[in-house]
Amino acid sequence: MYEKFQQYLQKELDTIKADGLYKEERIIESAQSAEIMVKGKKCLNFCANNYLGLADNPELIKAAKEGMDARGFGMASVRFICGCQDMHKKLEKKIAEFFGTEDTILYAAAFDANGGVFEPLLTAEDAIISDALNHASIIDGVRLCKAERYRYANGDMADLEEQLKAAQKNRFRLIVTDGVFSMDGNVCPLDKIYELAQKYDAMVMVDESHSAGVVGKTGRGVTERYNLRGKIEILTGTLGKAFGGAMGGFTTGKKEIIDMLRQRSRPYLFSNSMAPGLVAAGCRMFDMMAETNELQDRLHENTDYFLRRMKEEGFDCKPSESAICAVMIYDAAKSQVYAAKMQERGIFVTGFYYPVVPKGQARIRVQLSAAHKREHLDQCIEAFKAVRAEIEGK
Ligand SMILES: *Cc1c(COP(=O)(O)O)cnc(C)c1O
């Protein structure tokens, strides 16, 4: 049997390669940071989700070690059997305080939080109205739920209104959106979404994975940005991006919703509890966020500086309110040459093209971090200029 299957797989893999979509891993020989070692060479990293630069933070490493010393290496249980320590409850409380919500439930990852949020709450009588560019984990989560599905074009409020009208026949309505969309770096128009939700009697869920720690004056996410703290029924997010970059996910929001997830959410009921080291570091991380706004301020300074300087140099950057800067190249093949030449110059960025972004909309995605120093940003901008001169002769 396997021989035939092997041939089939090999053919599929060859097609992926021929389409230029085959993913290779770049091997990093250092901790995750602004400066990383690759093949014995120092490179600047502009493609990590390490927005607050906490991935190699000494205080978090110390907290993780102390957490392991005090509470062990693993839990070897799901939460409701014997996988819940005092620290898990503490971390859930700190997340709720950070977002101004009522209660929080932890998961192994945000992928699980999104995978386990719809099915326990909604049935075939209900409606989920989802932004067309929502993250894969939201799409998968929605698939696991029997609710009727509606889709609106990215950030298109006229389309959302049409879908809400169509969904008036359903019992409950839930609008779902990413806080920040990872390809453009645009923030969802939560003020208008909230208004429409009020008008058409719907609830709202925001995935804060790319926005938490980043968006809003103090990095409390899109609910801070739009002055809607405590007003949104469901927020999901990750500890794998701005919040230290290790792993862990959460859903935070109205207390009855969280309570129901503890009863019926399958990734919570049937998957292992978060490891003590990660939980302890997570607690320390939220304490740091409460003590100072220094990292968020530095990130905002870096993103403002980078976007302004790139525009001054004549690069076509998408407007962004996040730590993601999309430098538009438009042509797919050219975007790959750009990314490769940037890498030769020791700058790690990612080129995206169809089908990840629309046809003719190829781009280089730059992700900024509080860990970047001014000279890192300047080196990146200089590399962009040099590569452009090389490719375009100007
Ligand atoms: C990264 C991301 C996730 C997945 O987070 P993990 O904790 O790594 O599973 C989910 N949703 C969005 C919007 C993301 O950007």
PDBQT file of the ligand as one rigid body, heavy atoms in Angstrom, charges set to zero:
ROOT
HETATM    1  C1  LIG A 401      -0.618  33.320  15.651  1.00  0.00    +0.000 C 
HETATM    2  C2  LIG A 401      -2.086  33.361  15.659  1.00  0.00    +0.000 A 
HETATM    3  C3  LIG A 401      -2.830  32.326  16.229  1.00  0.00    +0.000 A 
HETATM    4  C4  LIG A 401      -2.189  31.078  16.752  1.00  0.00    +0.000 C 
HETATM    5  O1  LIG A 401      -1.503  31.298  17.945  1.00  0.00    +0.000 OA
HETATM    6  P1  LIG A 401      -0.759  30.069  18.655  1.00  0.00    +0.000 P 
HETATM    7  O2  LIG A 401      -0.794  30.395  20.099  1.00  0.00    +0.000 OA
HETATM    8  O3  LIG A 401       0.611  30.043  18.088  1.00  0.00    +0.000 OA
HETATM    9  O4  LIG A 401      -1.531  28.848  18.320  1.00  0.00    +0.000 OA
HETATM   10  C5  LIG A 401      -4.205  32.457  16.266  1.00  0.00    +0.000 A 
HETATM   11  N1  LIG A 401      -4.830  33.546  15.758  1.00  0.00    +0.000 NA
HETATM   12  C6  LIG A 401      -4.140  34.546  15.182  1.00  0.00    +0.000 A 
HETATM   13  C7  LIG A 401      -4.868  35.741  14.642  1.00  0.00    +0.000 C 
HETATM   14  C8  LIG A 401      -2.745  34.481  15.107  1.00  0.00    +0.000 A 
HETATM   15  O5  LIG A 401      -2.084  35.468  14.520  1.00  0.00    +0.000 OA
ENDROOT
TORSDOF 0
